[in-house]
Each structure stands twice: as C-alpha cells, then as structure tokens.
C-alpha cells in the first residue's frame, strides 16, 4: 500500500521557544502569527524596497512584462511609474 495522500488537509505548525542556555523561561508557544506582529512594522520598508527594485529594473531596461513575471504586481509597477514621472 502506498503512502500517497488522497484528501485535502490543513496543518498547523507551531514553534515552541525553548531556552538552551541560561535561566530564561520561555514557555509560550509561538505560531506564525506571533512573528507577524513584529513584521507589521517592516511592511512599509518592504513596500519601499520593492518599489525601489522595480525602479532599478526599469532603469536597466527591463520590460513591464519581465518585471511582472518576477512576482511584482501591476499596482507596484504603476506606483513606481508614477513616482519616476514625478521625479523626472
């Protein structure tokens, strides 16, 4: 009998913080959402870097289709196009 999965499933992955050196107690389990709270502050920085990356690709003569194929969105492309026109 093979082990092929035939049904949909949902998995919950939880990371448990464990102290391996010292006396600090960390007994609270941390899932993906715990990390997201810290990353909310970084979203604006990530957005700005993605826009800057698009600008660099445009300056290197990458086409709109190429940039979109790299995983950037139409909205990001349009935003950068607008910013570049304003700064020209």
C-alpha positions in Angstrom: 0.0 0.0 0.0 1.5 3.4 -1.0 1.5 6.5 1.2 0.0 8.8 -1.3 -2.3 11.4 0.2 -5.7 11.4 -1.4 -7.6 14.0 0.7 -7.1 17.7 1.4 -5.7 18.6 4.8 -4.8 21.6 6.9 -1.7 21.6 9.0 -0.9 23.9 11.9 2.8 24.4 12.5 3.8 25.7 15.9 7.2 26.7 17.0 7.9 26.4 20.7 10.6 28.6 22.1 13.0 26.7 24.3 15.9 28.1 26.3 19.0 26.0 25.6 21.4 28.2 27.6 20.8 30.3 30.7 17.8 30.6 33.1 15.3 32.5 31.0 11.9 30.9 31.0 10.1 30.8 27.6 7.0 28.6 27.8 4.7 30.4 25.4 4.2 28.7 22.1 4.7 30.8 19.1 3.0 30.2 15.8 3.3 32.2 12.5 1.0 34.9 13.8 3.4 35.7 16.7 6.1 36.6 14.1 3.6 38.7 12.1 3.2 41.2 14.9 6.8 42.1 14.7 6.8 42.2 10.9 3.9 44.6 10.6 6.4 47.4 11.3 8.6 46.2 8.4 5.8 46.1 5.8 6.3 49.8 4.8 10.0 49.2 4.5 9.4 46.1 2.3 7.0 48.0 0.1 9.5 50.8 -0.4 12.3 48.3 -1.2 10.0 46.5 -3.8 9.2 49.9 -5.4 13.0 50.7 -5.5 13.7 47.3 -7.0 11.2 48.0 -9.8 12.8 51.4 -10.4 16.3 49.8 -10.7 14.9 47.2 -13.2 13.2 49.9 -15.2 16.5 51.8 -15.4 18.2 48.6 -16.6 15.6 48.5 -19.4 13.6 45.6 -18.1 10.2 45.4 -19.7 6.9 45.7 -17.8 6.2 42.1 -18.6 9.5 40.9 -17.3 9.1 42.8 -14.0 5.6 41.4 -13.6 6.9 37.9 -14.3 9.4 38.4 -11.4 6.5 38.5 -9.0 5.9 42.2 -8.7 2.3 43.4 -9.0 0.7 45.7 -11.6 -0.1 48.1 -8.7 3.5 48.2 -7.7 4.6 48.8 -11.2 2.1 51.6 -11.7 3.1 53.2 -8.4 6.8 53.2 -9.4 5.9 54.5 -12.9 4.1 57.4 -11.3 6.9 58.1 -8.9 9.5 58.1 -11.6 7.4 60.5 -13.7 7.1 62.9 -10.8 10.8 62.8 -10.1 11.8 63.3 -13.8 
